[in-house]
Every structure is written in structure tokens, then in C-alpha cells.
Amino acid sequence: MDTPVTFPLPPDLPEPLDDGAARHLMGMRLPELQLPCTDGSQVALNLLGGRTVIFIYPMTGRPGIALPEGWDAIPGARGCTPQACAFRDHHEALCQHGARVFGLSTQDSAYQREARERLHLPFELLSDQALQFGTALRLPGFMAGGMALHKRLTLVLEDACIVKVFYPVFPPDGNAREVLDWMRSRA
């Protein structure tokens, strides 16, 4: 396997502000729905036992394909690939704290599968292309390039119940470390 590549963030990205759009999530149980996974399975979110981390991101870019116009000017939009790579790099430590990790976006599974392979991600990605998860949880979102996207946030679950919400997430490449530090503080 090739050495995984990292992706630095531009230094002048606008920082997202806490607009309160995720405050309602603490204590919620995940809905009874299944999402397509990059391994070809369907994941029943309400049946996730133990500790699970779901980092929710707008979209990963793809080499040679332009991001939506004005992407870097949207607070919190840029940084999905660095965030995924940080979760990749901290995956073993998160697992040692009993966590299973998923990434989640509105991109389809085929698109996500390419990103998972290219970035050497040791965890699966979930597709909310139909916006079922986002609608059921009333996740904050935005439109870009004609696409409905979720704003970046991270959920920590215990037996499918949300026990911690990281929102807004900035910088995105520091989120995995922030989640790991939170887990260590509860050990």
C-alpha cells in the first residue's frame, strides 16, 4: 500500500460560527433508517451498539474536478479531505477507546468509495444522498453548486444515542484529535 497523502488547508479559510443549528441534537436517538455504505452494505443507524463516531462533512473533492464556485469562501465548507485523513491517522487510537468510525456526506456511495480507496481510509463512509438522515435529525445544511450539503459536524454516539456534538468544526483537520481528547477525558 502506498503511503497515505495528507492535504494541507489554505491559511485564510473563513471560520464557521456557531449558529445554534445543532443544539437540539444532544440526547437524540438515531432514527430507524438504513444508509448505503461504501462496503456495499446498508447500515441501520438505530442499531449501532457501543461507541460510534460519525463525522459529517459537506463533500470530498476529486482530483481533476473543480469544487463548486466560491467553495473556499463558504465558512466551514473547505477541508473535507483533510478531516477524513485526520480521522484515518487517528483511527487506531479512536478504536482503542472503543469507537467505531464512519464518515457521512450526501455524495453517493460510488463517489465515496473512490475517495475511501484513494485516501486509504480504514473506515467506511455512509451516503445520505436522499437526505433521510439530515432530514430526520434536522441537520444544518447549505446549498453549493446546486447540491444540498450537510454542514460539518461530528457526533459521538453511545448505543445509537448522541452523547456529544462537535459543531462548528474548525479547523477540520483538528477534529479527530478533538474527538480523541474528549474520549480520553472521559476514560
Secondary structure as UniProt FT lines:
FT   TURN            11..12
FT   TURN            21..22
FT   HELIX           23..25
FT   TURN            26..27
FT   STRAND          34..37
FT   TURN            38..39
FT   STRAND          42..44
FT   HELIX           45..47
FT   STRAND          51..56
FT   TURN            63..64
FT   TURN            69..70
FT   HELIX           71..73
FT   TURN            75..77
FT   HELIX           80..89
FT   HELIX           91..96
FT   TURN            97..98
FT   STRAND          99..105
FT   HELIX           109..118
FT   TURN            119..120
FT   STRAND          124..127
FT   TURN            129..130
FT   HELIX           132..137
FT   STRAND          141..144
FT   TURN            145..146
FT   STRAND          147..150
FT   STRAND          153..158
FT   TURN            159..160
FT   STRAND          161..166
FT   HELIX           172..174
FT   HELIX           175..185
//
